[in-house]
Structures are given as structure tokens and as C-alpha cells.
């Protein structure tokens, strides 16, 4: 989970958006889910796959994510 969250943070920084916005765009989740994850929550593998696929399909400036 930590690895996924780090990927999201790095991607969000490159896009100039918040990590919660990445969740919103990729899975229709948002700030409440991100807050839960920061507090130690987790997501299911299909959700993680959707997020990673979104980031791959929508590369951030200056990176290949």
C-alpha cells in the first residue's frame, strides 16, 4: 500500500494536483478514501490496478507514470 501511495503522490506532484484528485479521476474515490489510506487503510487489488492503469494511460509531465 505504501508503494502505491508513493506512486500516487509522485504522479500527483508531476501533474500539479492532489493525490485525492488522482483517486477521483481514476476510481471515483476522493479525499475521504485518501485520508483513510493515510491513517493506515487499504484498497483492494482491482482498485490499485485501476489507479495504476489511469496513471499509465495519462502520463504526467516529465515522467513515464
Secondary structure as GFF3:
##gff-version 3
##sequence-region A 1 65
A	DSSP	alpha_helix	2	15	.	.	.	ID=ss1
A	DSSP	alpha_helix	19	27	.	.	.	ID=ss2
A	DSSP	alpha_helix	31	38	.	.	.	ID=ss3
A	DSSP	alpha_helix	45	57	.	.	.	ID=ss4
###
